[in-house]
Amino acid sequence: TVEIGGTDIREIHTDSLFKYVSIVFQEVILFNTSIMENIRLGRLDASDEEVIRAAKLAGCNEFVSRLPDTYQTIIGENGAKISGGAILKDAPIIILDEIAASLDVETEVQIQTGLNHLIQGKTVIVISHRLKSIENADKIVVMKAGMVEACGKHAHLLKQSPTYRKMIEKSNLAEKFNY
């Protein structure tokens, strides 16, 4: 059973359920309008100041500030990777689906710094193959062949989960590899 506030989600109407959840996907879908309006999709009644604050937390304000029309720049469909809308929505549950997979290290650090402010007091579900992004999680769920193999904190899983231990070993090897 998956519950929100003690209520089985099967008993919550879909529209109401989406009010509780923000999702940031690896591939962000953007619309042929301004950056401001794309971010505002997270909460349509947000002021410009709230949109800009969300963009700063998402780590994209520096990028946007360098554009000719800053937040009024028309980006075109799928023109950039900006997830400020999820931050602006400020939902109590956040799902992050492989958000760092195609980012350079500097951008990943900026986004992670912004997320650290966003996630305070929230339930965050991180789907990631980048193990550095999950090592400090309260609970890590290791999946193998569509089934839960183990749950726990990083140190516990290193001892109890062969799959997790192998993933960490491979991750460490990749980080140490000299090209």
Backbone as CSV, one residue per row, in Angstrom:
resi,resn,N_x,N_y,N_z,CA_x,CA_y,CA_z,C_x,C_y,C_z
1,THR,0.841,-1.179,0.000,0.000,0.000,0.000,0.882,1.236,0.000
2,VAL,0.544,2.194,-0.839,1.212,3.486,-0.837,0.227,4.484,-0.239
3,GLU,0.673,5.186,0.797,-0.201,6.127,1.489,0.392,7.530,1.503
4,ILE,-0.488,8.516,1.491,-0.110,9.909,1.690,-0.917,10.401,2.877
5,GLY,-0.215,10.790,3.918,-0.894,11.256,5.122,-1.829,10.218,5.715
6,GLY,-1.485,8.937,5.575,-2.289,7.864,6.126,-3.434,7.406,5.239
7,THR,-3.599,8.017,4.052,-4.675,7.642,3.133,-4.101,6.879,1.948
8,ASP,-4.681,5.723,1.664,-4.274,4.918,0.515,-4.471,5.746,-0.751
9,ILE,-3.441,5.826,-1.591,-3.550,6.685,-2.780,-4.632,6.208,-3.740
10,ARG,-5.047,4.967,-3.631,-6.139,4.485,-4.492,-7.467,5.158,-4.126
11,GLU,-7.511,5.746,-2.923,-8.719,6.436,-2.475,-8.663,7.938,-2.740
12,ILE,-7.570,8.413,-3.310,-7.409,9.832,-3.592,-7.644,10.058,-5.079
13,HIS,-8.502,11.008,-5.417,-8.776,11.323,-6.819,-7.487,11.786,-7.485
14,THR,-7.273,11.408,-8.732,-6.036,11.700,-9.460,-5.690,13.179,-9.440
15,ASP,-6.659,14.069,-9.667,-6.385,15.509,-9.651,-5.844,15.953,-8.296
16,SER,-6.413,15.425,-7.228,-5.944,15.770,-5.886,-4.559,15.200,-5.634
17,LEU,-4.328,14.004,-6.130,-3.036,13.354,-5.942,-1.915,14.179,-6.562
18,PHE,-2.136,14.716,-7.752,-1.117,15.491,-8.440,-0.787,16.795,-7.721
19,LYS,-1.671,17.278,-6.861,-1.373,18.477,-6.081,-0.282,18.207,-5.050
20,TYR,-0.155,16.950,-4.633,0.817,16.574,-3.614,2.197,16.240,-4.176
21,VAL,2.288,16.060,-5.498,3.506,15.515,-6.086,4.086,16.441,-7.151
22,SER,5.414,16.666,-7.071,6.166,17.321,-8.141,7.094,16.274,-8.725
23,ILE,7.222,16.271,-10.038,8.086,15.300,-10.697,9.076,16.036,-11.584
24,VAL,10.344,15.672,-11.454,11.381,16.201,-12.331,11.951,15.008,-13.086
25,PHE,11.755,15.013,-14.394,12.214,13.907,-15.232,13.595,14.207,-15.799
26,GLN,14.269,13.162,-16.249,15.559,13.309,-16.926,15.384,14.156,-18.171
27,GLU,14.380,13.867,-18.941,14.087,14.627,-20.159,12.910,15.554,-19.868
28,VAL,13.172,16.838,-19.812,12.142,17.814,-19.490,11.437,18.239,-20.777
29,ILE,10.122,18.253,-20.753,9.326,18.715,-21.889,9.046,20.197,-21.677
30,LEU,9.431,21.004,-22.641,9.195,22.441,-22.554,8.326,22.886,-23.723
31,PHE,7.629,23.982,-23.523,6.696,24.482,-24.525,7.251,25.710,-25.224
32,ASN,6.722,26.004,-26.383,7.180,27.109,-27.215,6.646,28.429,-26.664
33,THR,7.197,28.812,-25.522,6.849,30.061,-24.854,8.071,30.510,-24.053
34,SER,7.919,31.516,-23.231,9.063,32.045,-22.490,9.514,31.078,-21.385
35,ILE,10.739,31.284,-20.959,11.245,30.511,-19.824,10.366,30.766,-18.609
36,MET,9.973,32.027,-18.414,9.110,32.403,-17.287,7.840,31.554,-17.273
37,GLU,7.183,31.447,-18.428,5.913,30.716,-18.491,6.114,29.204,-18.385
38,ASN,7.216,28.693,-18.886,7.496,27.270,-18.736,7.680,26.903,-17.270
39,ILE,8.384,27.733,-16.525,8.563,27.468,-15.097,7.241,27.647,-14.362
40,ARG,6.472,28.666,-14.751,5.198,28.966,-14.086,4.196,27.816,-14.212
41,LEU,4.398,26.895,-15.147,3.493,25.751,-15.283,3.408,24.941,-13.994
42,GLY,4.440,25.042,-13.151,4.410,24.351,-11.864,3.340,24.895,-10.936
43,ARG,3.027,26.185,-11.078,1.965,26.829,-10.290,1.530,28.069,-11.036
44,LEU,0.402,27.981,-11.698,-0.043,29.024,-12.624,-0.278,30.389,-11.986
45,ASP,-0.548,30.432,-10.689,-0.815,31.715,-10.034,0.446,32.345,-9.432
46,ALA,1.608,31.800,-9.729,2.861,32.305,-9.160,3.225,33.670,-9.741
47,SER,3.777,34.515,-8.881,4.247,35.829,-9.338,5.589,35.654,-10.057
48,ASP,6.005,36.685,-10.787,7.301,36.644,-11.453,8.429,36.446,-10.436
49,GLU,8.319,37.088,-9.288,9.345,36.973,-8.250,9.442,35.536,-7.750
50,GLU,8.299,34.872,-7.587,8.311,33.474,-7.139,8.929,32.566,-8.197
51,VAL,8.672,32.854,-9.465,9.257,32.078,-10.562,10.779,32.235,-10.546
52,ILE,11.255,33.453,-10.392,12.696,33.699,-10.382,13.344,33.029,-9.172
53,ARG,12.704,33.083,-8.020,13.233,32.408,-6.825,13.337,30.902,-7.061
54,ALA,12.324,30.314,-7.703,12.346,28.876,-8.014,13.481,28.558,-8.984
55,ALA,13.681,29.415,-9.967,14.762,29.198,-10.931,16.117,29.247,-10.240
56,LYS,16.254,30.154,-9.278,17.518,30.231,-8.529,17.748,28.943,-7.745
57,LEU,16.703,28.446,-7.100,16.830,27.195,-6.353,17.131,26.017,-7.265
58,ALA,16.610,26.049,-8.477,16.853,24.965,-9.437,18.244,25.043,-10.040
59,GLY,18.962,26.134,-9.770,20.316,26.273,-10.277,20.385,26.748,-11.710
60,CYS,19.295,27.348,-12.215,19.317,27.770,-13.622,19.269,29.284,-13.793
61,ASN,19.285,30.047,-12.712,19.212,31.501,-12.823,20.421,32.080,-13.558
62,GLU,21.607,31.561,-13.282,22.818,32.060,-13.939,22.732,31.867,-15.451
63,PHE,22.272,30.687,-15.868,22.090,30.395,-17.288,21.066,31.344,-17.912
64,VAL,19.921,31.496,-17.253,18.853,32.335,-17.782,19.288,33.796,-17.847
65,SER,20.029,34.254,-16.866,20.478,35.647,-16.824,21.400,36.003,-17.990
66,ARG,22.065,35.020,-18.566,22.960,35.269,-19.699,22.218,35.313,-21.033
67,LEU,20.945,34.931,-21.058,20.182,34.949,-22.306,19.784,36.380,-22.655
68,PRO,19.626,36.676,-23.944,19.326,38.052,-24.374,18.090,38.655,-23.710
69,ASP,17.023,37.876,-23.564,15.791,38.382,-22.958,15.527,37.745,-21.598
70,THR,16.549,37.235,-20.966,16.488,36.555,-19.673,15.234,35.668,-19.578
71,TYR,14.368,35.950,-18.616,13.202,35.093,-18.386,12.119,35.215,-19.463
72,GLN,12.215,36.229,-20.286,11.232,36.392,-21.369,11.703,35.735,-22.664
73,THR,12.849,35.079,-22.642,13.376,34.382,-23.823,12.432,33.247,-24.207
74,ILE,12.052,33.231,-25.476,11.221,32.136,-25.997,12.172,30.987,-26.299
75,ILE,11.939,29.858,-25.664,12.902,28.763,-25.780,12.535,27.724,-26.823
76,GLY,11.297,27.717,-27.267,10.909,26.700,-28.242,10.711,25.368,-27.555
77,GLU,10.009,24.485,-28.203,9.736,23.179,-27.611,11.035,22.443,-27.365
78,ASN,11.154,21.889,-26.155,12.315,21.100,-25.740,13.626,21.847,-25.930
79,GLY,13.617,23.167,-25.681,14.789,23.978,-25.938,15.849,23.975,-24.861
80,ALA,15.532,23.558,-23.662,16.518,23.566,-22.581,16.060,22.620,-21.487
81,LYS,16.882,22.499,-20.470,16.538,21.609,-19.361,16.349,22.450,-18.113
82,ILE,15.154,22.874,-17.861,14.856,23.706,-16.705,13.729,23.058,-15.924
83,SER,13.976,22.784,-14.647,12.993,22.097,-13.827,12.483,22.985,-12.708
84,GLY,12.527,24.284,-12.912,12.079,25.217,-11.884,10.610,25.088,-11.553
85,GLY,9.807,24.626,-12.507,8.372,24.474,-12.268,8.080,23.535,-11.117
86,ALA,8.835,22.474,-11.002,8.641,21.530,-9.903,8.997,22.177,-8.576
87,ILE,10.006,23.026,-8.584,10.383,23.725,-7.361,9.318,24.749,-6.992
88,LEU,8.816,25.460,-7.993,7.790,26.471,-7.758,6.522,25.848,-7.187
89,LYS,6.179,24.666,-7.644,4.963,23.997,-7.173,5.013,23.752,-5.669
90,ASP,6.199,23.478,-5.130,6.400,23.309,-3.697,5.506,22.216,-3.105
91,ALA,5.417,21.085,-3.798,4.610,19.961,-3.325,5.335,19.221,-2.197
92,PRO,4.594,18.546,-1.322,5.233,17.831,-0.212,5.958,16.550,-0.636
93,ILE,5.679,16.057,-1.840,6.338,14.857,-2.353,7.015,15.216,-3.671
94,ILE,8.297,14.888,-3.779,9.060,15.202,-4.977,9.665,13.917,-5.524
95,ILE,9.467,13.686,-6.808,10.067,12.531,-7.473,11.119,13.061,-8.443
96,LEU,12.350,12.617,-8.268,13.464,13.022,-9.123,13.899,11.794,-9.919
97,ASP,13.636,11.817,-11.203,13.901,10.658,-12.052,15.140,10.885,-12.912
98,GLU,16.280,10.362,-12.461,17.547,10.431,-13.207,17.866,11.861,-13.659
99,ILE,17.655,12.848,-12.779,17.808,14.241,-13.205,19.243,14.643,-13.495
100,ALA,20.223,13.895,-12.996,21.617,14.274,-13.216,22.271,13.459,-14.331
101,ALA,21.529,12.593,-14.977,22.109,11.652,-15.933,22.843,12.333,-17.082
102,SER,22.333,13.443,-17.568,22.979,14.078,-18.724,23.594,15.440,-18.384
103,LEU,23.896,15.654,-17.106,24.459,16.937,-16.676,25.956,16.840,-16.478
104,ASP,26.633,17.968,-16.686,28.038,18.030,-16.326,28.118,18.203,-14.811
105,VAL,29.287,17.953,-14.243,29.463,17.955,-12.793,29.120,19.305,-12.180
106,GLU,29.531,20.404,-12.811,29.283,21.743,-12.270,27.782,22.030,-12.179
107,THR,27.040,21.706,-13.235,25.593,21.928,-13.228,24.916,21.024,-12.202
108,GLU,25.379,19.785,-12.094,24.814,18.862,-11.111,24.984,19.401,-9.695
109,VAL,26.152,19.964,-9.397,26.406,20.534,-8.068,25.477,21.713,-7.811
110,GLN,25.269,22.587,-8.812,24.359,23.733,-8.660,22.940,23.249,-8.377
111,ILE,22.491,22.283,-9.139,21.123,21.771,-8.959,20.988,21.077,-7.609
112,GLN,21.985,20.287,-7.228,21.929,19.596,-5.939,21.883,20.592,-4.794
113,THR,22.629,21.689,-4.901,22.612,22.724,-3.865,21.215,23.325,-3.738
114,GLY,20.584,23.624,-4.877,19.220,24.141,-4.849,18.236,23.131,-4.284
115,LEU,18.400,21.883,-4.659,17.503,20.833,-4.175,17.622,20.641,-2.670
116,ASN,18.811,20.822,-2.122,18.991,20.655,-0.684,18.095,21.608,0.096
117,HIS,17.820,22.795,-0.452,16.890,23.730,0.189,15.450,23.275,-0.038
118,LEU,15.171,22.835,-1.235,13.816,22.436,-1.621,13.301,21.251,-0.817
119,ILE,14.136,20.283,-0.524,13.670,19.016,0.024,13.475,19.017,1.536
120,GLN,13.820,20.105,2.199,13.657,20.159,3.644,12.200,19.917,4.017
121,GLY,11.947,18.907,4.862,10.605,18.616,5.340,9.700,17.959,4.306
122,LYS,10.276,17.427,3.241,9.478,16.807,2.184,9.874,15.345,2.021
123,THR,9.007,14.598,1.398,9.327,13.234,1.003,9.895,13.302,-0.401
124,VAL,11.105,12.785,-0.575,11.774,12.847,-1.870,12.092,11.424,-2.322
125,ILE,11.655,11.101,-3.514,11.962,9.807,-4.115,12.948,10.073,-5.241
126,VAL,14.151,9.527,-5.098,15.207,9.738,-6.082,15.427,8.435,-6.840
127,ILE,15.249,8.511,-8.144,15.535,7.374,-9.009,16.850,7.716,-9.685
128,SER,17.894,6.921,-9.411,19.211,7.311,-9.898,20.146,6.122,-10.032
129,HIS,20.986,6.210,-11.046,22.099,5.278,-11.169,23.387,5.928,-10.682
130,ARG,23.353,7.242,-10.464,24.495,7.959,-9.894,24.415,7.811,-8.389
131,LEU,25.209,6.932,-7.858,25.071,6.558,-6.456,25.481,7.654,-5.482
132,LYS,26.323,8.585,-5.898,26.691,9.706,-5.020,25.453,10.506,-4.630
133,SER,24.456,10.548,-5.520,23.266,11.363,-5.256,22.337,10.726,-4.232
134,ILE,22.574,9.460,-3.880,21.666,8.799,-2.939,22.336,8.315,-1.654
135,GLU,23.649,8.428,-1.553,24.363,7.861,-0.406,23.872,8.370,0.940
136,ASN,23.397,9.607,1.018,22.965,10.175,2.297,21.463,10.083,2.526
137,ALA,20.775,9.332,1.699,19.318,9.201,1.842,18.962,8.473,3.140
138,ASP,17.790,8.803,3.682,17.301,8.134,4.887,17.017,6.663,4.626
139,LYS,16.517,6.375,3.427,16.219,4.990,3.066,16.503,4.805,1.585
140,ILE,17.286,3.794,1.268,17.597,3.440,-0.113,16.926,2.101,-0.390
141,VAL,16.231,2.032,-1.510,15.585,0.779,-1.912,16.331,0.259,-3.132
142,VAL,16.876,-0.935,-3.013,17.628,-1.559,-4.102,16.687,-2.499,-4.854
143,MET,16.548,-2.228,-6.148,15.682,-3.047,-6.997,16.544,-3.964,-7.864
144,LYS,16.091,-5.189,-8.030,16.754,-6.137,-8.923,15.676,-6.951,-9.611
145,ALA,15.679,-6.913,-10.932,14.708,-7.650,-11.740,13.266,-7.306,-11.346
146,GLY,13.038,-6.015,-11.072,11.684,-5.558,-10.756,11.217,-5.858,-9.347
147,MET,12.086,-6.383,-8.525,11.731,-6.728,-7.145,12.638,-5.971,-6.177
148,VAL,12.144,-5.746,-4.964,12.959,-5.102,-3.937,13.924,-6.144,-3.376
149,GLU,15.215,-5.866,-3.518,16.224,-6.775,-2.965,16.553,-6.412,-1.521
150,ALA,16.646,-5.099,-1.242,17.018,-4.666,0.104,16.628,-3.209,0.307
151,CYS,16.486,-2.818,1.581,16.186,-1.432,1.958,17.071,-1.059,3.134
152,GLY,17.420,0.213,3.200,18.174,0.687,4.346,19.068,1.845,3.990
153,LYS,19.932,2.192,4.920,20.909,3.254,4.698,22.117,2.674,3.974
154,HIS,22.939,3.565,3.472,24.114,3.207,2.679,24.978,2.141,3.369
155,ALA,25.380,2.386,4.629,26.277,1.463,5.340,25.650,0.084,5.496
156,HIS,24.364,0.053,5.811,23.650,-1.220,5.969,23.629,-1.991,4.647
157,LEU,23.343,-1.281,3.561,23.244,-1.944,2.257,24.593,-2.458,1.766
158,LEU,25.667,-1.764,2.109,26.996,-2.256,1.737,27.245,-3.643,2.327
159,LYS,26.697,-3.896,3.516,26.866,-5.193,4.181,25.832,-6.217,3.721
160,GLN,24.595,-5.762,3.438,23.488,-6.696,3.233,23.075,-6.945,1.783
161,SER,23.436,-6.060,0.873,22.947,-6.189,-0.499,24.095,-6.407,-1.481
162,PRO,24.204,-7.615,-2.035,25.250,-7.864,-3.039,25.100,-6.942,-4.254
163,THR,23.873,-6.658,-4.655,23.632,-5.792,-5.812,24.131,-4.382,-5.529
164,TYR,23.777,-3.831,-4.380,24.199,-2.483,-4.016,25.718,-2.402,-3.901
165,ARG,26.304,-3.380,-3.231,27.759,-3.403,-3.058,28.465,-3.420,-4.419
166,LYS,27.962,-4.217,-5.339,28.555,-4.303,-6.679,28.399,-2.978,-7.429
167,MET,27.233,-2.321,-7.282,27.011,-1.040,-7.943,27.969,0.018,-7.391
168,ILE,28.178,0.037,-6.085,29.098,0.993,-5.458,30.529,0.729,-5.936
169,GLU,30.921,-0.528,-5.988,32.271,-0.864,-6.441,32.487,-0.396,-7.879
170,LYS,31.514,-0.631,-8.754,31.637,-0.192,-10.150,31.652,1.329,-10.250
171,SER,30.836,1.978,-9.443,30.790,3.439,-9.439,32.131,4.004,-9.011
172,ASN,32.717,3.436,-7.982,34.029,3.895,-7.489,35.111,3.682,-8.548
173,LEU,35.051,2.564,-9.251,36.019,2.299,-10.309,35.902,3.342,-11.413
174,ALA,34.675,3.667,-11.784,34.451,4.647,-12.848,34.993,6.021,-12.444
175,GLU,34.826,6.397,-11.173,35.298,7.700,-10.699,36.817,7.771,-10.676
176,LYS,37.494,6.643,-10.427,38.950,6.607,-10.317,39.627,6.410,-11.674
177,PHE,38.859,6.046,-12.688,39.449,5.725,-13.989,40.073,6.962,-14.623
178,ASN,41.310,6.821,-15.107,42.003,7.908,-15.797,41.931,7.655,-17.298
179,TYR,41.473,8.642,-18.022,41.348,8.506,-19.476,42.627,8.926,-20.153
